[in-house]
Amino acid sequence: MSAELCSAYFYREGVIEIIYAIVGVVALLLGLVGGFLGRKYMAEARIDTAEALAKKLVTDAERESDNLKREAQVEAKDEVLSMKADADREIKSRRSDFQRQERRLTQREESLEAKEVEAEKRDKRIAAWEEHLKSQESKLMKAAAEQKKLLEKVARMTTQEAKDYLMASVVDDVKRESAVFIKEEESRAREEAEKRARKIISLAIQRCASEHVAETTVSVVPLPGDEMKGRIIGREGRNIRTFENLTGINLIIDDTPEAVILSSFDPVRREIARLTLEKLISDGRIQPARIEEMYEKSKAEVENEIREAGEEAAFEVGIHNLNKELVRALGRLKYRTSYGQNVLMHSLEVAHLSGIMAAELGLDPKLPKRAGMLHDIGKAIDHEVEGSHALIGAELTKRLGEAGTITHAVEAHHGEVEVKTIEAVLVQAADAISAARPGARRETLESYIKRLEKLETLADSFQGVEKAYAMQAGREIRIVVQSDSVDDLGSATLARDIAKEVEEQLDYPGQIKITVIRETRVVEYAK
């Protein structure tokens, strides 16, 4: 019984719960429907309110636009009326301006017409004056012609003769005055320049008096005996042929006792050949293989001497950072001569002279000394390259990184290029001093005589020269002139003209002094 009761009880409780659940679901659905309907009602109310507000805004906007339109129309009408009034005023103003301009133009036209009438009257007066002047001019010309004839009759000279006489007189006066002026200025400038130059040059030469080793195109090698000549020649001449082919020089074996001669224009080759021959003679074994061996040793020794000579020269002058190829070229100058003057010693002397003169002038001597040392560097390779040694040296120094001032001094030291720097001037002067210094150079007798003859012939070619004498080894020429054809001022002009011709036609070291002598001699005999 109890079990049935319990089951009935639980059944009832389940039904109740189901009913409660159904009631909850229905309530939820009613709530959702009510909320939806409420929101729908509110949305519709909002839409109605928005529509009413929109209609009101549209109405207000239409009303405001109508007001603005009416205001704009009123303002536009006012603006149009204002612009019309301004335009009327502008038109009136321009009309008045046009009227004033028209009146001015009318007045100007009247004035121009009056001036034109006046100009016509003036032209008539001018034409009348021109006719009058022409008649007067013809009368004056006739009078001048009569006067001219009268003057020619009185002076007994035609007009052209008078002009020629006057021109000659004026030219003579001008020449005389110019000669006097030039003579005075030249003498004044020469005195001042000579004092200064003499002081600088004398100081430079006193401080730099180098000796020069004279070389020639031949070298004489002594032999211990004449039988050595046969060994040098070798069987069928094979030794001498091998020697000449290797060294590139001529080996002269003649009747000179106990000596042979090496001849070549290349001093380096000649020196290598001399050392080779001396080694062969001291060794005694003379054969082609031994000749080649001794030649290689001598060549290495000469190359080493060239390098050492270049380094010693650069060290003596105080030149640093010199290219190795330039050092070698300097060393080669040890075996090169010019007019009997050793070129390396000459370059050292030019470097010292340039530095001394630069110091006397208050300049830094480093750059002039470097330029002076390298000024003849082209002579080391001028037998390998065509051209003058100055331009070859300039190209070499430029290629090996020397400064433009050095290159210019090298190329300009013989006047082939216009001098533009003080260093180039100093190198040019030092080169001339070193070459012209007594005892520095030697000349052959034949060239010496030819130079003197050229100098005398050039001086004799001038009009008024009676005799010319070259003196002091061609460093001075004395000219005796005819006293009746050349006066004192003409002597000064003649000396200057001869100096110019000498500079243009002759090549010479240093300078040549031109002395013109004019004297008057009166001879009488007592009987």
C-alpha positions in Angstrom: 0.0 0.0 0.0 2.7 2.2 0.9 4.5 1.5 -2.4 1.4 2.6 -4.4 1.1 5.7 -2.4 4.7 6.5 -3.0 4.3 6.0 -6.8 1.2 8.1 -6.9 2.9 10.7 -4.9 5.9 10.9 -7.3 3.6 10.9 -10.3 1.7 13.9 -9.0 4.9 15.7 -8.3 6.1 15.1 -11.9 2.9 16.4 -13.4 3.0 19.5 -11.3 6.6 20.2 -12.4 5.5 19.7 -16.1 2.7 22.1 -15.6 5.0 24.6 -14.0 7.3 24.3 -16.9 4.6 24.8 -19.4 3.3 27.8 -17.5 6.9 29.2 -17.5 7.3 28.7 -21.2 3.9 30.3 -21.9 4.8 33.3 -19.7 8.1 33.6 -21.5 6.4 33.6 -24.9 3.9 36.2 -23.6 6.7 38.3 -22.4 8.5 38.1 -25.7 5.3 38.9 -27.6 4.6 41.8 -25.3 8.1 43.2 -25.6 8.0 42.9 -29.4 4.7 44.7 -29.5 6.0 47.3 -27.1 9.1 48.0 -29.2 7.1 48.0 -32.4 4.7 50.6 -30.8 7.7 52.7 -29.7 9.4 52.5 -33.1 6.2 53.6 -34.8 5.9 56.5 -32.4 9.5 57.5 -33.1 9.0 57.3 -36.8 5.9 59.5 -36.6 7.8 62.0 -34.5 10.8 61.9 -37.0 8.5 62.4 -39.9 6.8 65.3 -38.2 10.2 66.8 -37.4 11.4 66.3 -41.0 8.3 67.9 -42.4 8.8 70.9 -40.0 12.5 71.2 -41.1 11.6 71.1 -44.7 9.0 73.7 -44.2 11.4 75.9 -42.3 14.1 75.4 -44.9 11.7 76.3 -47.7 10.7 79.4 -45.8 14.3 80.4 -45.1 15.3 79.8 -48.7 12.5 82.0 -49.9 13.7 84.7 -47.5 17.3 84.4 -48.7 16.2 84.5 -52.3 14.3 87.6 -51.8 17.3 89.2 -49.9 19.7 88.1 -52.7 17.5 89.6 -55.4 17.3 92.9 -53.4 21.1 92.9 -53.0 21.7 92.1 -56.7 19.5 94.9 -57.7 21.4 97.3 -55.4 24.7 96.0 -56.8 23.6 96.4 -60.4 22.4 99.9 -59.7 25.8 100.7 -58.0 27.8 99.2 -60.9 25.7 101.2 -63.4 26.4 104.4 -61.5 30.1 103.6 -61.4 30.2 102.9 -65.1 28.4 106.1 -65.8 31.0 108.0 -63.8 33.9 106.2 -65.5 32.4 106.9 -68.9 32.0 110.6 -68.0 35.6 110.7 -66.7 37.1 109.0 -69.8 35.0 111.2 -72.1 36.5 114.3 -70.4 40.0 112.8 -70.7 39.5 112.1 -74.4 38.3 115.7 -74.9 41.4 117.1 -73.1 43.8 114.8 -75.2 42.0 115.9 -78.3 42.5 119.5 -77.4 46.2 118.9 -76.7 46.7 117.0 -80.0 45.0 119.9 -81.8 47.4 122.4 -80.1 50.4 120.1 -80.9 49.4 119.9 -84.6 49.1 123.6 -84.7 52.6 124.0 -83.1 54.1 121.4 -85.5 52.7 123.3 -88.5 54.2 126.5 -87.2 57.6 124.8 -86.6 57.4 123.3 -90.1 56.9 126.7 -91.6 59.8 128.0 -89.5 62.0 125.1 -90.6 61.3 125.8 -94.3 62.4 129.4 -93.7 65.5 128.2 -91.9 66.4 125.8 -94.8 66.1 128.6 -97.2 68.5 130.7 -95.1 70.9 127.8 -94.8 70.9 127.3 -98.5 71.6 130.9 -99.0 74.5 130.7 -96.5 75.9 127.6 -98.2 76.0 129.4 -101.5 77.7 132.3 -99.9 80.3 130.0 -98.2 81.0 128.2 -101.4 81.8 131.5 -103.1 84.0 132.5 -100.1 85.7 129.1 -100.2 86.5 129.4 -103.9 87.9 132.9 -103.2 90.0 131.6 -100.3 91.3 128.7 -102.4 92.4 131.0 -105.1 94.0 133.3 -102.6 95.8 130.3 -100.9 97.0 129.1 -104.3 98.4 132.5 -105.1 100.0 132.7 -101.6 101.5 129.2 -102.2 102.9 130.2 -105.5 104.3 133.3 -103.9 105.9 131.3 -101.1 107.4 128.8 -103.5 108.8 131.6 -105.5 110.3 133.3 -102.4 111.6 130.0 -100.8 112.7 128.6 -104.2 111.3 125.2 -103.0 108.2 123.3 -104.0 105.6 122.2 -101.5 106.7 118.5 -101.6 110.3 119.5 -101.1 109.3 121.6 -98.1 107.3 118.6 -96.7 110.2 116.3 -97.2 112.6 118.7 -95.6 110.3 119.2 -92.6 109.7 115.5 -92.3 113.4 114.7 -92.4 114.1 117.4 -89.8 111.5 116.1 -87.5 112.6 112.5 -87.9 116.2 113.4 -87.2 115.2 115.3 -84.1 113.0 112.4 -82.9 115.8 109.9 -83.5 118.3 112.0 -81.7 116.0 112.7 -78.7 115.0 109.0 -78.6 118.6 107.9 -78.8 119.6 110.2 -76.0 116.6 109.0 -73.8 117.3 105.4 -74.5 121.0 105.8 -73.8 120.4 107.5 -70.5 117.7 105.0 -69.4 119.8 102.0 -70.5 122.9 103.3 -68.7 121.0 104.0 -65.6 119.3 100.6 -65.6 122.6 98.9 -66.6 124.4 100.5 -63.7 121.9 99.4 -61.1 121.4 95.9 -62.6 125.2 95.4 -63.0 125.8 96.4 -59.4 123.2 94.0 -58.0 124.0 91.2 -60.5 127.8 91.5 -60.0 127.4 91.2 -56.3 125.1 88.1 -56.4 127.1 86.4 -59.1 130.5 87.1 -57.4 129.2 85.7 -54.1 127.7 82.7 -55.9 130.9 81.9 -57.8 133.1 82.4 -54.8 131.0 79.9 -52.8 130.8 77.4 -55.6 134.0 76.9 -57.6 133.8 73.3 -58.7 136.3 71.6 -60.9 135.2 69.8 -64.0 136.5 66.5 -65.4 136.9 66.8 -69.2 135.9 63.6 -71.1 136.2 62.9 -74.8 134.7 60.4 -77.2 137.6 58.0 -76.8 139.3 56.1 -74.0 142.9 54.9 -74.0 143.6 51.6 -72.3 147.3 50.9 -71.5 148.7 47.5 -72.3 151.6 45.6 -70.5 153.1 44.9 -73.9 152.5 45.0 -77.6 152.1 41.2 -77.7 148.8 41.7 -75.8 147.3 43.3 -79.0 147.5 40.0 -80.8 145.7 38.2 -77.9 143.0 40.9 -77.9 142.5 40.4 -81.7 142.4 36.6 -81.3 142.5 33.9 -83.8 141.0 35.2 -87.1 139.8 38.2 -85.1 137.1 36.4 -83.1 138.0 38.0 -79.8 137.8 41.6 -81.1 134.5 40.8 -83.0 133.0 39.3 -79.8 134.2 42.3 -77.8 132.8 44.9 -80.2 129.5 43.1 -80.6 129.0 42.9 -76.9 130.0 46.4 -75.9 128.7 48.2 -79.0 131.9 50.3 -79.3 134.9 50.4 -81.7 138.1 48.9 -80.5 141.0 50.6 -82.4 144.3 48.8 -82.5 147.0 50.7 -84.3 150.7 51.5 -84.1 150.3 53.3 -80.8 152.8 51.5 -78.5 151.4 49.6 -75.6 147.9 51.1 -75.9 144.6 50.5 -77.6 141.7 53.0 -78.1 138.0 52.6 -77.4 135.8 54.9 -79.4 132.1 55.5 -78.9 129.7 58.5 -78.5 127.9 56.6 -75.7 130.1 57.3 -72.6 128.4 54.5 -70.5 129.1 51.9 -73.1 132.7 53.2 -73.4 133.2 52.9 -69.6 131.8 49.4 -69.6 134.1 48.4 -72.4 137.1 50.0 -70.7 136.5 48.1 -67.4 135.9 44.9 -69.4 139.2 45.2 -71.3 141.2 46.1 -68.2 139.8 43.0 -66.4 140.6 40.8 -69.4 144.2 42.2 -69.6 144.8 41.7 -65.9 143.3 38.2 -66.1 145.3 37.2 -69.2 142.7 34.8 -70.5 141.1 36.4 -73.5 138.5 34.3 -75.2 134.8 34.8 -76.2 133.3 33.1 -73.2 135.7 35.0 -70.8 134.9 38.3 -72.6 131.1 37.7 -72.0 131.7 36.9 -68.3 133.9 40.0 -67.8 131.4 42.2 -69.7 128.5 41.2 -67.4 130.6 41.9 -64.3 131.7 45.3 -65.7 128.2 46.2 -66.7 127.0 45.4 -63.1 129.8 47.5 -61.7 129.0 50.5 -63.9 125.2 50.3 -63.1 126.1 50.3 -59.4 128.4 53.3 -59.9 125.7 55.1 -61.8 123.2 54.5 -58.9 125.8 55.6 -56.3 126.8 58.7 -58.3 123.1 59.7 -58.6 122.5 59.1 -54.8 125.7 61.0 -53.9 124.7 64.0 -56.1 121.2 64.1 -54.6 122.6 63.9 -51.1 125.1 66.6 -51.7 122.4 69.0 -52.9 119.9 68.0 -50.2 117.3 66.6 -52.6 114.9 64.0 -51.0 112.1 61.8 -52.3 113.7 61.6 -55.7 112.3 58.9 -58.0 114.7 56.0 -58.5 114.6 56.4 -62.3 115.6 60.1 -61.9 118.5 59.0 -59.5 119.7 56.6 -62.2 119.5 59.3 -64.9 121.5 61.6 -62.7 124.2 59.0 -62.3 124.4 58.5 -66.1 125.3 62.2 -66.4 128.6 61.3 -64.7 129.6 59.8 -68.0 128.2 62.6 -70.2 130.1 65.8 -71.2 129.1 69.0 -72.9 131.9 71.1 -74.5 134.3 69.2 -72.4 132.4 69.9 -69.2 131.1 67.0 -67.1 127.3 67.3 -67.1 126.9 65.8 -63.6 129.4 68.3 -62.1 127.8 71.1 -64.1 124.3 70.1 -62.7 125.7 70.2 -59.2 127.2 73.6 -59.8 123.9 74.9 -61.3 122.0 73.6 -58.3 124.4 75.3 -55.8 124.4 78.6 -57.8 120.6 78.6 -58.0 120.3 78.0 -54.3 122.8 80.7 -53.5 121.2 83.3 -55.7 117.7 82.4 -54.4 119.0 82.9 -50.8 120.5 86.3 -51.8 117.1 87.3 -53.2 115.4 86.2 -50.0 113.7 83.2 -51.5 113.5 79.5 -50.3 116.5 77.8 -52.0 115.1 74.3 -51.9 113.0 74.5 -55.1 115.6 76.3 -57.2 118.3 73.8 -56.1 116.1 70.9 -57.1 115.3 72.5 -60.5 119.0 73.3 -61.1 120.0 69.7 -60.3 117.5 68.3 -62.8 117.8 70.9 -65.5 120.0 68.8 -67.8 118.4 65.4 -66.9 117.3 65.1 -70.5 120.9 64.6 -71.6 120.9 61.2 -69.9 118.4 59.9 -72.5 118.6 62.3 -75.4 120.4 59.7 -77.5 117.4 57.4 -77.0 114.6 60.0 -77.6 114.3 62.6 -80.4 114.1 66.2 -79.4 116.1 68.8 -77.4 117.4 67.8 -74.0 115.4 70.5 -72.3 112.0 69.3 -73.6 113.0 65.6 -73.1 114.0 66.4 -69.5 110.7 68.2 -68.9 108.7 65.3 -70.2 110.7 62.9 -68.0 110.3 64.9 -64.8 106.6 65.4 -65.5 106.1 61.6 -66.1 108.0 60.8 -62.8 105.9 63.0 -60.6 107.9 66.2 -60.3 106.1 69.5 -59.5 105.0 71.8 -62.3 107.5 74.4 -61.3 110.4 72.0 -61.7 109.1 70.8 -65.1 108.8 74.4 -66.3 112.3 75.3 -65.1 113.7 72.3 -67.0 111.9 73.1 -70.3 112.7 76.8 -70.1 116.4 76.9 -69.2 117.4 77.3 -72.9 114.7 79.7 -73.8 112.7 77.2 -75.9 109.7 78.0 -73.7 108.8 81.4 -72.3 110.0 81.8 -68.7 107.1 82.2 -66.2 108.5 81.6 -62.7 111.4 83.0 -60.7 112.8 79.5 -60.2 113.1 79.2 -64.0 114.9 82.5 -64.2 117.4 81.5 -61.5 118.1 78.1 -63.2 118.6 79.9 -66.6 121.0 82.4 -65.0 122.9 79.7 -63.0 123.2 77.5 -66.2 124.7 80.5 -68.1 127.1 81.3 -65.2 128.4 77.7 -64.9 128.9 77.4 -68.7 130.5 80.8 -69.1 132.8 80.6 -66.1 136.4 80.7 -67.3 137.9 77.2 -67.5 134.5 75.5 -67.3 134.3 74.5 -70.9 136.7 73.6 -73.7 136.2 74.1 -77.4 138.0 72.6 -80.4 140.2 75.0 -82.3 138.1 74.7 -85.4 134.8 75.6 -83.7 136.5 78.3 -81.7 137.8 80.0 -84.9 134.4 79.6 -86.7 132.6 81.3 -83.8 135.0 84.3 -83.8 134.7 84.6 -87.6 130.9 84.6 -87.4 131.0 87.3 -84.7 133.3 89.6 -86.7 131.4 89.0 -90.0 128.1 89.9 -88.3 129.5 93.1 -86.9 131.1 94.1 -90.3 127.8 93.8 -92.1 126.4 97.0 -90.4 126.8 100.3 -92.2 129.4 102.6 -90.9 131.6 99.8 -89.3 135.2 100.2 -90.3 136.6 97.1 -88.5 135.5 94.6 -85.9 137.7 92.6 -83.6 136.6 89.6 -81.5 138.4 89.4 -78.2 138.6 87.4 -75.0 137.7 84.1 -76.6 134.7 85.6 -78.3 133.2 87.1 -75.1 133.8 90.6 -76.3 133.8 92.3 -79.7 135.2 95.8 -80.3 133.9 97.7 -83.3 135.6 100.7 -84.8 133.2 102.9 -86.7 133.7 105.7 -89.3 133.6 108.9 -87.4 132.3 110.9 -90.4 129.2 108.6 -90.9 128.3 107.6 -87.4 128.0 110.2 -84.6 128.0 109.5 -80.8 124.3 108.9 -80.6 124.5 106.7 -83.6 127.2 104.6 -81.9 124.8 103.8 -79.1 122.1 102.8 -81.5 124.6 100.7 -83.5 125.8 98.9 -80.4 122.2 98.0 -79.5 121.4 96.8 -83.0 124.5 94.6 -83.1 123.6 93.1 -79.8 120.1 92.2 -81.0 121.5 90.5 -84.1 124.0 88.5 -82.1 121.3 87.3 -79.8 119.1 86.2 -82.7 121.8 84.6 -85.0 124.5 83.1 -82.7 124.5 80.4 -80.1 126.9 81.0 -77.2 127.2 80.5 -73.5 127.1 83.4 -71.1 127.1 86.9 -72.7 129.1 88.9 -75.3 130.1 92.4 -74.6 129.8 94.8 -77.6 132.0 97.9 -77.5 131.7 100.6 -80.2 134.7 102.9 -80.6 134.4 106.2 -82.4 137.3 108.6 -82.6 138.4 111.6 -84.7 142.1 111.9 -85.7 143.7 115.0 -87.3 147.1 114.6 -88.8 149.3 117.4 -90.1 152.9 117.4 -91.3 155.4 120.1 -90.6 157.6 120.8 -93.6 
